[in-house]
Amino acid sequence: MGWLGFLFIIIFFDIMIYWDFLEFIPFAVSIFIFGLFFSHLLKMLIEWLGVLKKRFSFQLLYLSALTIIFSFFGTYVWMIIMIKAGIWEIEEPINGHSGSFLKEYFFNLFTVLMTFSGWVLIYFLYHYVQGVRREEQLAANYKLQMIELEAKALRAQMNPHFIFNCLNSIKSLIQQNENEKSVTYLTTFSKLIRTLLNNADKKEISLFDEIETCKLYLQLEAMRFDAKFSYAVNVDETIDLKSIQVPALIIQPFIENAIWHGIVPHNSGGHVSLNVKHRDGIIEIVIDDDGIGREASKQNRAASGLTHQSKGVNLTQSRLELNNLLQQRQAELETIDKKDENGVATGTKVIIKIKEELS
């Protein structure tokens, strides 16, 4: 297509300048045929030498050298064939390749060199851009695989310390003969574990399932800490939770963070709320706590060496960003440090905004 377009361009300029359309047609057709042949030959040589796989500086060196060689050789072959075919007449004989032949040769060489240089430049830029896109896609795929593996591990095991502590709590209740409470605790725990196992290999689940998982988690933690904190889950009744898809286990890490690093270090306990609202086609998921705040929490974690939950929150942020790219979503994550009129921390609010889309 490129050479065909070039053919029409040179015919147009010949008509505008020389007005010898019929005489120029054989030259134009020969330029098209030889250009197509030599450019294809050049392309095969570039691929055979693996030029585009070399370093950038070597690519420029190889392509420049090949362009010059093909221009010199191609011009000579084209002129000889045109003369032998009787299409092109040179005033002087071509013995010794001197005189008018050399004059015509170098005159046409410049044009051929410019034409091949343009072709090579377009070829190089096209493949360079394609190569960059392939590398970006490959990097994105690797990143996706890494994050999905980490996310799958997070979904499958949640937190080993959490499971261990839950089992210890059940053991303690049994030893204290609080049979009814231990049965309730064990039933809730088994439901949560079953939910986690069912969703372990899923990238996305319904918002309904995600909220149910969070309810079970909050219930367990409230029982385990023996009313150390209170919680509430409020969902807008106009929202069809089962029709909205979200990345699996996208809310729980923020709730765990609120409990462990916001409420538990607070000696007077606290409150955690999970609110799901609908506003102008946007689903707002709000995790609100009245704990010690992020700044004090960071200091506590640094002093105790605890980092596992921070990793879980960071992973969740990365998953949301990647999910935006892959699913063309417009999910947003906002963290607000709550403070009173004196600038004292009064807790943390995390807001996840997801554009409503029917599954």
C-alpha positions as CSV (number, residue, x, y, z in Angstrom):
1,M,0.0,0.0,0.0
2,G,2.9,2.3,0.8
3,W,4.6,1.8,-2.6
4,L,1.2,2.1,-4.4
5,G,0.7,5.5,-2.7
6,F,4.2,6.5,-3.7
7,L,3.4,5.5,-7.3
8,F,0.4,7.8,-7.4
9,I,2.4,10.7,-5.9
10,I,5.3,10.5,-8.4
11,I,2.8,10.3,-11.3
12,F,1.0,13.3,-10.0
13,F,4.1,15.4,-9.7
14,D,5.3,14.2,-13.2
15,I,2.0,15.4,-14.7
16,M,2.2,18.7,-12.9
17,I,5.8,19.4,-13.9
18,Y,6.7,17.5,-17.2
19,W,3.2,16.7,-18.7
20,D,4.5,13.4,-20.1
21,F,2.2,11.0,-18.5
22,L,2.3,8.3,-21.2
23,E,6.1,8.3,-21.4
24,F,6.5,8.2,-17.6
25,I,4.1,5.3,-17.0
26,P,6.7,2.6,-17.7
27,F,9.2,4.3,-15.3
28,A,6.5,4.7,-12.6
29,V,5.5,1.0,-12.9
30,S,9.1,-0.1,-12.7
31,I,9.7,2.0,-9.6
32,F,6.7,0.4,-8.0
33,I,7.8,-3.2,-8.9
34,F,11.5,-2.7,-7.9
35,G,10.6,-0.7,-4.8
36,L,8.3,-3.5,-3.7
37,F,10.9,-6.2,-4.5
38,F,13.9,-4.5,-2.8
39,S,12.0,-3.3,0.2
40,H,10.7,-6.9,0.8
41,L,14.2,-8.2,0.3
42,L,15.5,-5.6,2.8
43,K,12.8,-6.6,5.3
44,M,13.8,-10.3,5.0
45,L,17.4,-9.4,5.6
46,I,16.6,-7.2,8.6
47,E,14.6,-10.1,10.1
48,W,17.3,-12.7,9.2
49,L,20.1,-10.6,10.8
50,G,17.8,-9.9,13.9
51,V,18.5,-6.2,13.6
52,L,15.5,-5.1,15.6
53,K,16.5,-7.4,18.5
54,K,19.9,-5.6,18.9
55,R,20.7,-2.6,21.0
56,F,19.3,0.7,19.9
57,S,22.6,2.1,18.7
58,F,23.3,-1.1,16.7
59,Q,19.9,-0.9,15.1
60,L,20.6,2.6,13.8
61,L,24.0,1.5,12.5
62,Y,22.7,-1.7,10.8
63,L,19.7,0.0,9.2
64,S,21.8,3.0,7.9
65,A,24.3,0.6,6.4
66,L,21.6,-1.6,4.8
67,T,19.8,1.5,3.4
68,I,23.0,2.8,1.7
69,I,24.0,-0.6,0.3
70,F,20.5,-1.3,-1.0
71,S,20.2,2.2,-2.5
72,F,23.5,1.9,-4.4
73,F,22.9,-1.7,-5.6
74,G,19.2,-1.2,-6.3
75,T,19.7,2.0,-8.4
76,Y,22.4,0.2,-10.5
77,V,20.2,-2.9,-11.1
78,W,17.1,-0.9,-11.9
79,M,19.0,1.3,-14.4
80,I,20.7,-1.6,-16.1
81,I,17.4,-3.5,-16.5
82,M,15.6,-0.4,-17.8
83,I,18.3,0.3,-20.3
84,K,18.5,-3.4,-21.5
85,A,14.7,-3.5,-21.8
86,G,14.9,-0.5,-24.1
87,I,12.7,1.6,-21.8
88,W,15.5,4.0,-20.9
89,E,17.9,5.4,-23.4
90,I,21.3,6.9,-22.4
91,E,22.9,9.3,-24.9
92,E,26.4,7.7,-24.4
93,P,27.2,4.0,-24.4
94,I,27.5,2.4,-21.0
95,N,30.9,1.0,-21.7
96,G,32.9,1.7,-18.5
97,H,29.8,3.0,-16.9
98,S,31.0,6.6,-17.4
99,G,29.7,9.7,-18.9
100,S,25.9,10.1,-19.0
101,F,25.3,6.8,-17.2
102,L,27.2,7.9,-14.1
103,K,25.5,11.3,-14.2
104,E,22.1,9.7,-14.4
105,Y,23.1,7.1,-11.8
106,F,24.1,9.6,-9.1
107,F,21.1,11.7,-9.9
108,N,18.7,8.8,-9.4
109,L,20.8,7.5,-6.5
110,F,19.9,10.5,-4.3
111,T,16.2,10.0,-5.0
112,V,16.4,6.2,-4.3
113,L,18.4,6.9,-1.1
114,M,15.8,9.3,0.2
115,T,13.0,7.0,-0.7
116,F,14.6,3.9,1.0
117,S,15.5,6.1,4.0
118,G,11.9,7.0,4.4
119,W,10.8,3.4,4.1
120,V,13.3,2.2,6.6
121,L,12.4,5.0,9.0
122,I,8.7,4.1,8.8
123,Y,9.5,0.4,9.2
124,F,11.7,1.1,12.2
125,L,9.3,3.4,13.9
126,Y,6.4,1.0,13.4
127,H,8.3,-2.0,14.8
128,Y,9.8,0.1,17.6
129,V,6.4,1.2,18.8
130,Q,5.1,-2.3,18.5
131,G,8.0,-3.6,20.5
132,V,7.4,-1.0,23.2
133,R,3.7,-2.0,23.4
134,R,4.6,-5.7,23.6
135,E,7.1,-4.9,26.5
136,E,4.4,-2.9,28.3
137,Q,1.9,-5.6,27.8
138,L,4.3,-8.3,29.0
139,A,5.2,-6.2,32.0
140,A,1.5,-5.7,32.8
141,N,0.9,-9.4,32.5
142,Y,3.7,-10.2,34.8
143,K,2.5,-7.6,37.3
144,L,-1.0,-9.1,37.0
145,Q,0.2,-12.6,37.6
146,M,2.2,-11.5,40.6
147,I,-0.6,-9.5,42.2
148,E,-3.1,-12.2,41.5
149,L,-0.9,-14.8,43.1
150,E,-0.5,-12.6,46.2
151,A,-4.2,-11.8,46.2
152,K,-5.0,-15.5,45.9
153,A,-2.8,-16.3,48.9
154,L,-4.4,-13.5,50.8
155,R,-7.9,-14.8,50.0
156,A,-7.0,-18.4,50.8
157,Q,-5.4,-17.8,54.2
158,M,-6.6,-14.4,55.2
159,N,-4.3,-14.1,58.1
160,P,-2.7,-17.1,59.8
161,H,-2.6,-15.2,63.1
162,F,-6.3,-14.6,62.8
163,I,-7.1,-18.3,62.3
164,F,-4.8,-19.3,65.1
165,N,-6.3,-16.8,67.5
166,C,-9.8,-17.9,66.6
167,L,-9.0,-21.5,67.3
168,N,-7.4,-20.5,70.6
169,S,-10.5,-18.5,71.5
170,I,-12.7,-21.5,70.8
171,K,-10.4,-23.7,72.9
172,S,-10.6,-21.2,75.8
173,L,-14.4,-21.0,75.6
174,I,-14.7,-24.8,75.8
175,Q,-12.3,-25.0,78.8
176,Q,-14.5,-22.4,80.6
177,N,-17.6,-24.5,79.8
178,E,-19.2,-21.7,77.8
179,N,-20.6,-24.3,75.5
180,E,-23.3,-22.2,73.9
181,K,-20.9,-19.3,73.1
182,S,-18.2,-21.7,71.8
183,V,-20.8,-23.4,69.5
184,T,-21.8,-19.9,68.1
185,Y,-18.2,-19.0,67.7
186,L,-17.3,-22.2,66.0
187,T,-20.3,-22.0,63.6
188,T,-19.5,-18.5,62.6
189,F,-15.8,-19.4,62.2
190,S,-16.7,-22.4,59.9
191,K,-18.9,-20.2,57.8
192,L,-16.2,-17.7,57.3
193,I,-13.6,-20.3,56.4
194,R,-16.0,-22.0,53.9
195,T,-16.7,-18.6,52.3
196,L,-12.9,-17.9,52.0
197,L,-12.3,-21.3,50.5
198,N,-15.1,-20.9,48.0
199,N,-13.8,-17.5,46.8
200,A,-10.1,-18.4,46.9
201,D,-9.8,-19.0,43.2
202,K,-12.2,-16.2,42.1
203,K,-10.9,-12.8,40.9
204,E,-14.3,-11.2,41.4
205,I,-17.3,-11.9,43.5
206,S,-20.6,-10.1,44.1
207,L,-20.7,-7.2,46.5
208,F,-23.3,-9.2,48.4
209,D,-20.8,-12.0,49.1
210,E,-18.1,-9.5,50.0
211,I,-20.4,-7.9,52.5
212,E,-21.4,-11.2,54.0
213,T,-17.7,-12.2,54.4
214,C,-17.1,-8.9,56.2
215,K,-20.1,-9.4,58.5
216,L,-18.8,-12.8,59.6
217,Y,-15.3,-11.4,60.1
218,L,-16.7,-8.5,62.3
219,Q,-18.8,-10.9,64.3
220,L,-15.9,-13.2,65.0
221,E,-13.5,-10.4,66.0
222,A,-16.2,-8.8,68.2
223,M,-16.7,-12.2,70.0
224,R,-12.9,-12.8,70.3
225,F,-12.2,-9.4,71.8
226,D,-15.2,-9.9,74.2
227,A,-17.0,-6.6,73.3
228,K,-13.8,-4.6,73.1
229,F,-15.4,-2.8,70.2
230,S,-18.8,-2.5,68.7
231,Y,-19.7,-2.6,65.0
232,A,-22.4,-1.8,62.5
233,V,-23.1,-2.7,58.9
234,N,-25.5,-0.5,57.0
235,V,-26.4,-1.1,53.4
236,D,-28.6,1.1,51.2
237,E,-31.7,-1.0,50.4
238,T,-31.9,0.4,46.9
239,I,-28.6,-1.3,45.9
240,D,-28.8,-4.7,44.3
241,L,-25.6,-6.1,45.9
242,K,-25.7,-9.3,43.8
243,S,-25.5,-7.5,40.5
244,I,-22.3,-5.6,41.4
245,Q,-19.0,-7.3,40.9
246,V,-15.9,-6.4,43.0
247,P,-12.4,-7.9,43.4
248,A,-12.6,-10.6,46.0
249,L,-11.7,-9.7,49.6
250,I,-11.3,-6.0,48.8
251,I,-13.0,-4.6,51.9
252,Q,-11.8,-7.0,54.7
253,P,-8.2,-5.8,54.9
254,F,-9.4,-2.3,55.7
255,I,-11.7,-3.6,58.4
256,E,-8.9,-5.7,59.9
257,N,-6.7,-2.6,59.8
258,A,-9.3,-0.5,61.6
259,I,-9.8,-3.2,64.3
260,W,-6.2,-4.2,64.9
261,H,-4.4,-0.9,64.5
262,G,-7.1,1.6,65.3
263,I,-9.5,0.2,67.9
264,V,-7.5,-2.5,69.8
265,P,-4.6,-0.1,70.8
266,H,-7.3,2.3,72.1
267,N,-7.7,1.5,75.8
268,S,-11.3,2.6,75.9
269,G,-12.4,0.4,72.9
270,G,-14.2,1.9,70.0
271,H,-16.6,1.4,67.1
272,V,-16.2,0.2,63.5
273,S,-18.9,0.8,60.9
274,L,-19.3,-0.5,57.3
275,N,-21.6,1.6,55.2
276,V,-22.6,1.0,51.6
277,K,-24.3,3.9,49.9
278,H,-25.6,4.7,46.4
279,R,-24.9,8.2,45.0
280,D,-25.2,9.3,41.3
281,G,-24.4,5.9,39.8
282,I,-21.5,5.4,42.3
283,I,-21.3,2.8,45.0
284,E,-19.6,4.2,48.1
285,I,-18.2,1.7,50.6
286,V,-17.1,3.4,53.8
287,I,-15.1,1.8,56.6
288,D,-15.2,4.2,59.5
289,D,-13.5,3.8,62.9
290,D,-12.9,6.0,66.0
291,G,-9.5,4.5,66.8
292,I,-6.1,6.1,67.4
293,G,-5.5,7.2,63.8
294,R,-2.9,6.3,61.2
295,E,0.0,8.3,62.6
296,A,-0.1,6.7,66.0
297,S,-0.8,3.3,64.4
298,K,2.4,3.6,62.3
299,Q,4.4,4.4,65.4
300,N,2.9,1.3,67.2
301,R,3.7,-1.0,64.2
302,A,7.2,0.3,63.9
303,A,7.8,-0.3,67.6
304,S,6.3,-3.8,67.6
305,G,7.6,-4.8,64.1
306,L,4.1,-5.6,62.8
307,T,3.9,-5.1,59.0
308,H,1.6,-7.9,57.7
309,Q,-1.6,-5.8,57.6
310,S,0.1,-2.9,55.9
311,K,1.1,-5.3,53.1
312,G,-2.5,-6.4,52.9
313,V,-3.8,-2.9,52.5
314,N,-1.1,-2.0,50.0
315,L,-1.9,-5.1,48.0
316,T,-5.6,-4.1,48.0
317,Q,-4.7,-0.7,46.6
318,S,-2.6,-2.3,43.9
319,R,-5.4,-4.7,43.0
320,L,-7.9,-1.8,42.7
321,E,-5.6,0.1,40.4
322,L,-4.9,-2.9,38.2
323,N,-8.6,-3.8,38.1
324,N,-9.3,-0.3,36.8
325,L,-6.9,-0.9,33.9
326,L,-8.1,-4.4,33.0
327,Q,-11.9,-3.9,33.6
328,Q,-12.0,-0.2,32.5
329,R,-13.5,0.7,35.8
330,Q,-13.3,3.9,37.7
331,A,-12.8,2.7,41.2
332,E,-11.3,5.2,43.6
333,L,-9.8,4.8,47.1
334,E,-9.6,7.6,49.6
335,T,-8.3,7.6,53.1
336,I,-9.3,10.4,55.5
337,D,-7.6,11.0,58.8
338,K,-10.3,12.3,61.2
339,K,-9.4,15.0,63.7
340,D,-11.2,17.1,66.2
341,E,-11.1,20.9,66.5
342,N,-7.8,20.6,68.4
343,G,-6.1,18.6,65.7
344,V,-6.2,15.4,67.8
345,A,-6.8,12.1,65.8
346,T,-10.3,10.7,66.2
347,G,-10.0,7.8,63.8
348,T,-9.8,6.9,60.2
349,K,-12.3,6.7,57.4
350,V,-11.6,4.7,54.2
351,I,-13.9,5.3,51.2
352,I,-14.0,2.9,48.2
353,K,-15.9,4.3,45.2
354,I,-17.0,2.0,42.5
355,K,-19.0,2.9,39.4
356,E,-22.1,0.9,39.3
357,E,-22.2,-1.8,36.6
358,L,-24.6,-4.6,36.2
359,S,-23.0,-8.0,35.9
